[in-house]
Amino acid sequence: MRVSDFDFELPPERIALRPASPRDASKLLVVRQEALEDRIFRDLPDLLRAGDVLVFNNTRVIPASLSGHRTGRLGTTPRIEALLHLRLDGSRWKAFVKPAKKLGKGDRLRFSRDGSSLFIKEICATVEEKGEAGEVTLAFDLAGPSLDDAIASLGQMPLPPYIAGKRDTDDRDRADYQTFYAERDGAVAAPTAGLHFTPAVIKRLQELEIKQEIVTLHVGAGTFLPVKSEDTRDHKMHAEWGEVSSATCDRLKAARASGGRIIAVGTTSLRLLESSGLEPFSGTTEIFITPGYRFRAVDLLVTNFHLPKSTLFMLVAAFAGLERMRSAYAHAIANDYRFYSYGDSSLLFPAP
């Protein structure tokens, strides 16, 4: 399909720069094939039924945005910004860097951050490999927990460019850009559909006998990248690491056999469940879902409102239908819904 088929006009004032407070006070647009319904997110449990299963992604965002300088060459030491997006092993990460043209294989980088109270002052890495579109492989001098501690100390939360371009990252973002149930470090972007959930919403789900399951997908920075090709067939997704346990698969299949529906909390959970096919899974996925895809594992989807011409808008168009999602987004814009990571939510029912 043409990428332009997924374009739409979004007024800049519809982009949320802070989340709703409290989180479950955000708007919820219910998108059924026959109608649209405006609700509040805390109403979600009452829109589901006993025996349904919500699948949450428990990844935890790390402060993966690093600032530093190239060192080791004679002359200048240009400033380098690096966004880690995929861990390869104990000491190596894939990262997007700016300006990539200033770096070559073998270059040394020294990352640091202003702040006299920092226990770790700097960390160094070597450019092991240089790829396309500003991607490099960084081999750090530290490894394992020591590297994790250094990144946590020196890094900043990697807010999406549509927020970071309008305001500075601050201490509030360390809490705001994290689900309250996050457990496993490794994401460089939040599974933002989960940001609306609160302990009160979870309690209500439990009272209504709506089940919860946990999977892990470490969301990569590729989720921020624009689709530059003109045809969806020419776009390459970046790999993300995920895991679905055998016990989770067994419970999900049992719930379906009993008439329950599997509801993905976010496109991250959906991509992982569809990659697994409800079978045990541990590894990387590069799944790219566009209209025409046949969904195997997910029955409903909770998700935020996505960017024009993005892979995520293509995914929701595949799930609920392109024209239905065009209508839903037009309704959301006309009714002051807030878009993107800190924005409002939707509950999508599938296209026939």
Residue pairs with C-beta under 8 A, 6 or more apart in sequence:
1 231
1 232
1 290
1 291
2 230
2 231
2 232
3 227
3 229
3 230
3 231
3 232
3 235
3 309
4 230
4 309
5 322
6 308
6 309
6 310
6 313
6 314
6 317
6 322
7 308
7 309
8 308
8 326
8 329
8 330
9 308
10 307
10 308
10 333
10 339
11 333
14 333
14 336
14 337
14 338
14 339
14 343
15 162
15 163
15 166
15 338
15 339
15 340
15 343
16 338
16 339
16 340
16 341
16 342
16 343
16 344
17 163
17 166
17 167
17 342
18 172
18 176
18 342
19 26
19 176
19 195
19 342
20 26
20 196
20 338
20 344
22 198
23 41
23 195
23 196
23 197
23 198
24 40
24 41
24 42
24 196
24 197
24 198
24 200
24 201
25 40
25 41
25 42
26 40
26 41
26 196
26 338
26 343
26 344
26 345
27 38
27 39
27 40
27 41
27 337
27 338
27 344
27 345
28 38
28 39
28 40
28 41
28 43
28 44
28 196
28 344
28 345
28 346
28 347
29 36
29 37
29 38
29 39
29 328
29 331
29 332
29 337
29 344
29 345
29 346
29 347
30 36
30 37
30 38
30 39
30 47
30 346
30 347
30 349
31 320
31 324
31 325
31 328
31 346
31 347
31 348
31 349
32 349
33 320
33 321
33 324
33 349
33 351
33 352
36 327
36 328
36 331
38 335
39 47
41 196
41 201
41 344
41 345
42 198
42 200
42 201
42 204
44 201
44 302
44 347
45 201
45 204
45 205
45 207
45 208
45 210
46 204
46 208
47 347
48 54
48 205
48 208
48 210
48 261
48 263
49 208
49 210
49 261
50 208
50 209
50 210
51 209
51 210
51 211
51 255
51 258
51 259
51 260
51 261
52 210
52 211
52 255
52 260
52 261
52 262
52 263
52 300
53 210
53 211
53 212
53 213
53 251
53 252
53 255
53 260
53 261
53 262
53 263
54 205
54 210
54 211
54 212
54 213
54 263
54 265
54 302
55 212
55 213
55 214
55 215
55 252
55 262
55 263
55 264
55 265
55 269
55 273
55 298
56 179
56 181
56 194
56 197
56 212
56 213
56 214
56 215
56 265
56 269
57 179
57 191
57 194
57 214
57 215
57 216
57 217
57 219
57 265
57 266
57 268
57 269
57 272
58 179
58 181
58 182
58 183
58 184
58 214
58 215
58 216
59 182
59 184
59 185
59 186
59 187
59 191
59 216
59 217
59 218
59 219
59 268
60 178
60 182
60 183
60 184
60 185
60 186
60 187
61 157
61 158
61 177
61 178
61 182
61 187
61 188
61 189
61 190
61 219
62 84
62 148
62 151
62 152
62 155
62 185
62 186
62 187
62 188
63 151
63 152
63 154
63 155
63 156
63 157
63 158
63 174
64 83
64 84
64 85
64 151
64 155
64 158
64 188
64 221
65 81
65 82
65 83
65 84
65 155
65 156
65 157
65 158
65 169
65 188
66 81
66 82
66 83
66 84
66 95
66 111
66 123
66 151
66 154
66 155
66 156
67 79
67 80
67 81
67 82
67 111
67 112
67 113
67 156
68 79
68 80
68 82
68 109
68 110
68 111
68 112
68 122
69 77
69 78
69 79
69 80
69 109
69 110
70 77
70 78
70 80
70 102
70 103
70 107
70 108
70 109
71 77
71 108
71 109
71 110
71 124
72 107
72 108
73 107
78 99
78 102
80 97
80 98
80 99
80 102
80 103
80 109
81 97
81 98
82 95
82 96
82 97
82 109
82 111
82 136
82 138
83 95
83 96
83 97
83 158
83 188
83 221
84 93
84 94
84 95
84 138
84 151
84 155
84 188
84 221
85 93
85 94
85 95
85 96
85 188
85 220
85 221
85 222
85 238
86 93
86 94
86 218
86 220
86 238
86 239
86 240
86 241
86 284
87 93
87 94
87 186
87 218
87 241
88 94
88 137
90 143
90 144
90 147
91 139
91 140
91 141
91 142
91 143
91 144
91 147
92 128
92 137
92 138
92 139
92 140
93 137
93 138
93 140
94 135
94 136
94 137
94 138
95 135
95 136
95 137
95 138
96 133
96 134
96 135
96 136
96 221
97 103
97 134
97 135
97 136
98 134
100 130
100 134
100 135
100 136
103 109
103 127
103 130
103 136
104 127
104 130
105 127
105 128
105 129
105 130
106 126
106 127
107 126
107 127
108 124
108 125
108 126
108 127
109 124
109 125
109 126
109 127
109 138
110 122
110 123
110 124
111 122
111 123
111 124
111 125
111 154
112 121
112 122
112 123
112 154
113 153
113 154
113 155
113 156
118 153
118 154
119 153
120 149
120 150
120 153
120 154
122 154
123 140
123 141
123 142
123 147
123 150
123 151
123 154
124 140
124 141
125 138
125 139
125 140
125 141
126 138
126 139
127 136
127 137
127 138
128 136
128 137
128 138
128 139
129 136
129 137
130 136
130 137
131 137
133 225
140 147
140 150
142 150
148 185
156 169
157 169
157 173
157 174
157 177
158 188
158 189
158 221
159 169
159 173
159 177
159 341
160 189
160 224
160 340
160 341
161 224
162 307
162 340
163 340
163 341
163 342
176 195
176 342
177 190
177 195
177 341
178 190
178 195
179 190
179 191
179 194
179 195
179 197
180 197
180 198
180 199
181 194
181 197
181 214
184 216
184 218
186 216
186 218
186 241
187 217
187 218
187 219
187 220
188 218
188 219
188 220
188 221
189 219
189 220
189 221
189 223
189 224
189 341
190 219
190 341
191 217
191 219
191 265
191 266
191 268
191 269
192 266
192 304
192 340
192 341
192 342
193 265
193 266
193 267
193 268
193 269
193 302
193 303
193 304
193 345
194 265
194 266
195 341
195 342
196 345
197 265
202 212
205 212
206 212
211 251
211 255
211 260
213 248
213 251
213 252
214 248
215 242
215 243
215 244
215 245
215 248
215 269
215 272
215 273
216 242
216 243
216 272
217 240
217 241
217 242
217 243
217 268
217 269
217 271
217 272
217 285
218 240
218 241
218 242
219 240
219 268
220 238
220 239
220 240
221 238
222 237
222 238
222 240
223 311
223 312
225 238
226 309
226 310
227 235
227 309
227 310
227 311
228 235
229 235
232 288
232 290
232 314
235 288
235 311
236 286
237 286
237 287
237 288
237 311
238 286
239 284
239 285
239 286
240 268
240 271
240 284
240 285
240 286
241 283
241 284
242 271
242 272
242 275
242 276
242 281
242 282
242 283
242 284
242 285
243 281
243 282
244 272
244 273
244 276
244 278
244 279
244 280
244 281
244 282
245 280
246 280
249 276
249 278
249 279
249 280
252 262
252 273
252 278
252 297
253 278
255 262
256 262
261 299
261 300
262 273
262 297
262 298
262 299
262 300
263 298
263 299
263 300
263 301
263 302
264 270
264 273
264 298
264 300
264 301
264 302
265 302
266 301
266 302
266 303
266 304
267 301
267 303
267 312
267 315
267 316
269 298
270 289
270 297
270 298
270 301
270 315
270 319
271 285
271 287
271 289
271 315
272 281
272 285
273 297
273 298
274 287
274 289
274 295
274 296
274 297
274 298
275 281
275 285
275 287
276 297
277 296
277 297
278 296
278 297
288 311
288 314
289 314
289 315
289 318
289 319
290 314
290 315
290 317
290 318
291 314
291 317
291 318
291 321
291 322
292 318
293 318
295 318
295 319
295 350
298 319
299 350
300 347
300 348
300 349
300 350
301 316
301 319
301 320
301 347
301 348
302 345
302 346
302 347
302 348
303 312
303 316
303 345
303 346
303 348
304 339
304 340
304 341
304 343
304 344
304 345
304 346
305 329
305 332
305 337
305 338
305 339
305 340
305 343
305 344
305 346
306 312
306 313
306 316
306 339
306 340
307 313
307 340
313 325
316 325
316 348
317 325
319 348
319 350
319 351
320 328
320 348
320 349
320 350
320 351
321 351
324 351
328 346
332 339
332 344
332 346
337 343
337 344
338 344
